[in-house]
């Protein structure tokens, strides 16, 4: 059934007159608005859009082709073409393309990654004039409540700015390896899928973190976002550019979270239980003792690490977290419980894989 509607005019000859509304002149922008606009204009040329690629076979032609697999954000680290993003953005990709702010697209090469810190470095061959490096700040002196700005490409939308504050400091989140990332910045600036790898800036237009994750039951921003601090990112990125990989420091001891929990309950002792010591390691040279088993099958508890680098230790993860501020060949000071007494031991850290 079709229903027709006839609109009757007030006059059969002409439509009613329409009043022309005058445009109200805009007032001056507030100082903080001008500041935010200037910040976006200055920082956005350094922010890039990353499309990851995966190889697929066309079963009809048997040809292998690359298809888009995902997307994320990143930023220009230097005029040599190094691009920084999250490891999880490129984790399962066979390749990637980087789109600069002028919409020019370049094929990217993978320089190296640190899954422990969710950081990856790509490189593109683009003119230096098109590669304005982002301004790098520091994260050690951040304060809860200060303004922050996130720029990225959420849901593939080009160059989006969101604002907020530092909601909390010193958070711990899980890296793609399952190990903790320490000293993470929490912010209420909206971070959505596609923002990953983009910069978190302070009001001085300085990079203070790399947006990496959100806490949300729906997968979209719920006011709780996280960024890896720039002090960590800078150390990792510089090593990757220099050597092509990040080499983590290792203590040279064997520990296990489940066994640790059982031993803590059984003995009533708190700390990370050393189950074994790697031969030739700094831990062995320093005299750390692992658990031992006698001829009757009885297990003797070894050293229990209770502080690492001045940080309180309750689990093996706490020890791994304490190593994040160190490099291979650095020495770390441990406080261990041995035979009912606290001893201080310095261990030279080795080089991991």
C-alpha positions in Angstrom: 0.0 0.0 0.0 1.4 3.4 -1.0 0.6 6.5 1.0 0.9 9.9 -0.7 1.4 13.0 1.3 0.7 16.5 -0.3 2.2 19.5 1.4 0.1 22.6 1.1 1.8 25.9 0.6 0.4 29.0 2.4 0.1 30.6 -1.0 -0.7 28.8 -4.3 1.6 31.1 -6.1 4.9 31.1 -4.0 6.4 29.4 -1.0 6.6 31.2 2.3 9.5 33.6 2.8 12.5 32.2 4.7 14.2 34.4 7.0 18.0 34.7 6.3 19.9 34.1 9.5 23.0 36.2 10.1 26.2 34.4 11.1 27.3 35.4 14.6 31.0 36.3 14.5 33.3 33.9 16.4 35.0 35.2 19.5 38.7 34.7 20.2 39.8 31.2 21.0 40.7 30.5 24.6 44.4 30.3 25.4 44.3 26.5 26.1 42.4 26.0 22.8 45.1 27.9 20.8 47.7 25.9 22.6 46.1 22.5 21.7 45.7 23.6 18.1 49.3 24.6 17.9 50.4 21.4 19.5 48.5 19.3 17.0 49.8 21.3 14.0 53.3 20.8 15.2 53.2 17.2 16.2 50.9 15.6 13.5 53.4 15.7 10.7 55.5 13.2 12.8 52.6 10.7 13.2 52.2 7.9 10.7 49.6 5.3 9.8 50.8 1.7 9.5 49.0 -1.0 7.5 50.3 -4.5 8.1 50.3 -7.1 5.4 50.0 -10.9 5.3 50.6 -13.3 2.5 47.7 -15.3 1.1 47.5 -17.7 -1.7 44.8 -17.3 -4.4 43.6 -20.9 -4.7 42.3 -20.3 -8.2 45.5 -18.9 -9.7 48.0 -20.3 -7.0 49.5 -16.9 -6.9 50.8 -15.6 -3.5 49.7 -12.0 -2.8 49.9 -9.6 0.1 46.6 -8.4 1.7 46.0 -5.9 4.4 45.8 -7.6 7.8 45.6 -4.9 10.4 46.5 -1.3 11.1 48.0 0.9 13.8 49.9 4.1 14.4 53.5 5.1 14.8 55.8 8.1 14.7 58.9 9.3 13.0 61.9 8.8 15.3 64.6 10.4 13.1 65.2 11.8 9.6 66.9 8.6 8.6 63.5 7.0 8.3 63.1 5.1 11.5 59.5 4.6 12.6 58.5 3.5 16.1 55.4 1.6 16.8 54.1 -1.3 19.0 55.4 -4.8 18.6 51.9 -6.1 18.7 51.0 -4.0 15.7 53.4 -5.9 13.4 53.6 -9.1 15.4 52.0 -11.5 12.9 52.7 -9.5 9.7 54.7 -10.5 6.7 55.2 -6.8 5.7 54.0 -3.3 6.4 53.3 0.0 4.7 53.7 3.4 6.3 51.6 6.4 5.3 53.0 9.8 6.2 51.0 12.8 7.1 51.1 14.0 3.4 49.4 10.7 2.5 52.5 9.4 0.7 52.9 5.6 1.3 56.2 3.7 1.6 57.1 0.0 2.0 58.6 -0.5 5.5 61.4 -2.9 6.6 61.5 -4.3 10.0 64.7 -3.1 11.9 64.0 -5.0 15.2 61.7 -5.5 18.1 61.5 -5.9 21.8 58.4 -8.0 22.6 59.3 -7.5 26.3 58.5 -3.8 26.0 55.9 -4.0 23.1 58.2 -1.9 20.9 59.1 -2.3 17.2 61.2 -0.2 14.9 60.6 0.0 11.2 62.4 1.9 8.5 61.3 3.5 5.3 63.2 5.1 2.4 61.6 8.6 2.2 63.1 12.0 1.7 64.4 13.5 4.9 62.2 16.6 4.3 59.1 14.4 4.7 60.4 12.9 8.0 60.1 15.5 10.8 61.3 13.6 14.0 59.0 13.8 17.0 60.2 15.8 19.9 61.4 13.4 22.7 60.8 14.2 26.3 61.2 12.3 29.5 58.8 10.3 31.7 60.6 10.2 35.1 59.2 13.5 36.3 55.5 13.1 35.2 52.8 14.0 37.7 49.3 12.7 38.0 46.9 15.4 36.8 49.1 16.9 34.1 47.6 17.2 30.6 48.4 14.7 27.9 47.6 14.4 24.2 47.3 11.3 22.1 47.5 11.4 18.3 46.8 8.3 16.2 44.6 6.7 13.6 41.8 5.0 15.6 39.6 2.7 13.4 41.7 3.9 10.4 40.5 7.5 10.8 43.3 9.9 9.7 45.2 12.0 12.3 42.9 12.0 15.3 43.7 14.0 18.5 42.3 13.1 21.9 43.1 14.9 25.2 43.1 14.0 28.9 45.4 13.8 31.9 47.8 11.4 33.5 45.5 9.3 35.6 48.1 7.3 37.4 51.8 6.4 37.2 53.8 3.3 37.9 51.3 0.9 36.5 52.2 -2.6 35.4 50.8 -4.3 32.3 51.5 -7.5 30.5 53.7 -7.5 27.4 53.0 -9.8 24.4 55.5 -12.3 26.0 53.5 -12.5 29.2 56.2 -10.7 31.2 55.4 -7.4 33.0 56.1 -3.9 31.6 56.9 -1.6 34.4 56.4 2.1 35.1 53.5 2.3 32.6 51.6 5.6 32.3 47.8 5.4 32.7 45.7 8.1 31.0 42.1 8.9 30.4 42.8 10.3 26.9 40.7 8.2 24.6 42.7 5.4 23.0 40.9 3.1 20.6 41.9 0.3 18.2 44.3 1.8 15.7 45.8 4.2 18.3 48.3 1.5 19.2 51.9 2.7 18.6 51.0 6.4 18.4 52.5 9.0 20.6 51.4 10.3 24.0 52.5 13.9 24.3 52.8 16.4 27.2 51.7 20.1 27.0 55.2 21.0 25.8 54.6 18.9 22.6 57.2 16.3 23.8 56.9 12.5 23.5 56.4 11.0 26.9 55.0 7.6 26.0 53.8 5.2 23.3 50.1 4.3 23.5 49.9 0.6 23.8 46.7 -0.8 25.4 43.3 0.0 26.8 41.3 -1.5 29.6 37.9 -2.1 28.3 35.3 -4.9 28.3 34.0 -3.7 24.9 37.3 -3.2 23.1 36.8 0.6 22.8 38.0 3.4 25.1 36.5 3.3 28.6 38.7 6.1 30.0 41.6 3.8 31.0 44.5 3.7 28.5 48.2 2.8 29.0 51.4 4.0 27.4 54.9 2.6 27.7 57.1 5.4 29.2 59.5 7.2 26.9 62.5 6.6 29.2 62.0 2.9 28.5 61.2 3.3 24.9 64.2 5.5 24.2 66.7 3.0 25.7 65.1 0.1 23.7 64.8 2.0 20.4 68.4 3.3 20.5 69.7 -0.3 21.0 67.5 -1.7 18.2 68.7 1.0 15.7 72.3 0.4 16.7 72.4 -3.4 16.8 69.2 -4.6 15.1 67.8 -6.1 18.2 67.2 -5.6 21.9 69.3 -7.7 24.2 67.8 -8.1 27.6 69.9 -8.4 30.7 69.7 -11.8 32.4 70.4 -12.7 36.0 71.4 -16.3 35.4 69.0 -18.1 37.8 66.1 -20.4 37.3 62.8 -19.5 38.9 59.2 -20.6 38.4 56.0 -18.8 39.4 54.0 -21.9 40.4 56.8 -23.5 42.3 57.5 -20.2 44.0 53.9 -20.0 45.2 54.1 -23.5 46.6 57.4 -22.9 48.4 56.2 -19.6 49.8 53.1 -21.3 51.3 55.2 -24.2 52.6 58.0 -22.2 54.2 56.2 -19.0 55.1 59.0 -17.0 53.4 58.4 -14.1 51.0 60.5 -13.6 47.9 61.6 -15.2 44.7 63.0 -18.7 45.3 66.2 -19.5 43.3 65.7 -23.0 42.0 69.0 -23.2 40.0 72.0 -21.2 38.9 73.2 -21.1 35.3 76.8 -22.3 34.9 79.2 -19.6 33.9 76.7 -16.8 34.7 77.2 -13.8 36.9 74.9 -15.4 39.4 77.3 -18.3 39.7 80.3 -16.0 40.0 78.5 -14.1 42.8 77.8 -17.3 44.7 74.1 -17.4 44.5 72.7 -20.8 45.6 69.9 -22.7 44.1 67.7 -25.4 45.6 69.4 -28.8 46.1 68.1 -32.3 46.5 69.9 -34.8 48.8 70.3 -38.5 48.3 67.0 -39.2 50.1 65.1 -36.9 47.8 64.7 -34.1 50.3 64.8 -30.6 48.9 66.9 -27.9 50.5 65.8 -24.4 49.9 68.4 -22.2 48.3 68.6 -18.4 48.3 65.4 -16.4 48.4 65.6 -13.0 46.6 63.8 -10.4 48.6 65.1 -7.2 46.9 66.5 -6.6 43.4 67.9 -3.2 42.5 66.3 -1.7 45.6 62.8 -3.0 44.7 60.9 -5.3 47.0 60.5 -8.8 45.5 57.6 -11.2 46.1 57.5 -13.2 42.9 59.9 -14.1 40.0 58.1 -11.4 37.9 59.2 -8.8 40.4 62.8 -9.8 39.7 62.3 -9.6 35.9 60.7 -6.2 36.4 63.6 -5.0 38.4 66.0 -5.9 35.6 64.2 -3.6 33.1 66.2 -0.5 34.1 69.5 -2.3 33.6 71.6 -3.3 30.6 73.8 -6.4 30.0 77.1 -6.1 31.9 75.6 -3.8 34.5 75.7 -5.0 38.1 72.5 -5.4 40.2 72.4 -5.5 44.0 70.3 -8.3 45.5 69.2 -8.8 49.0 68.7 -12.6 49.6 67.5 -14.6 52.5 70.1 -17.4 53.2 70.1 -19.7 56.2 67.8 -17.3 58.0 70.0 -14.2 57.4 69.8 -11.4 54.9 72.9 -11.0 52.7 73.6 -8.4 50.1 75.1 -9.7 46.8 76.1 -7.9 43.7 75.6 -9.8 40.4 76.9 -8.9 37.0 74.1 -9.3 34.5 74.6 -11.4 31.4 73.2 -11.1 27.9 69.9 -12.7 26.9 68.7 -13.9 23.6 
